[in-house]
């Protein structure tokens, strides 16, 4: 008598299992990638600052030219 309710409940669970797994995996991937996005943003910011510092320095040719006059 208990096998019929068990079969019905297991069939209900089997239909919901893929949805549950996709949800768990998507939240898991999101939790793993959030710290990576912070690292990427920090790296890009430092790269932009470094390029700005390099761009602000006068080129060596202009230094040589100004020293010869």
PEHU-V767405 format. One record per residue. N is the residue number from 1. RES is the residue in one small letter. PHI is phi in whole degrees, 0 to 359 (* if undefined). Layout:
N_RES_PHI, N_RES_PHI
//
This chain:
1_x_*, 2_x_272, 3_x_286, 4_x_295, 5_x_297, 6_x_294, 7_x_295, 8_x_295, 9_x_292, 10_x_291, 11_x_292, 12_x_294, 13_x_293, 14_x_297, 15_x_285, 16_x_270, 17_x_300, 18_x_299, 19_x_297, 20_x_297, 21_x_295, 22_x_296, 23_x_296, 24_x_296, 25_x_293, 26_x_292, 27_x_294, 28_x_295, 29_x_294, 30_x_296, 31_x_294, 32_x_284, 33_x_272, 34_x_299, 35_x_297, 36_x_295, 37_x_294, 38_x_294, 39_x_294, 40_x_295, 41_x_296, 42_x_295, 43_x_297, 44_x_295, 45_x_297, 46_x_296, 47_x_296, 48_x_295, 49_x_295, 50_x_297, 51_x_293, 52_x_294, 53_x_294, 54_x_294, 55_x_288, 56_x_281, 57_x_286, 58_x_290, 59_x_295, 60_x_296, 61_x_297, 62_x_290, 63_x_294, 64_x_295, 65_x_297, 66_x_290, 67_x_284, 68_x_275, 69_x_268
//
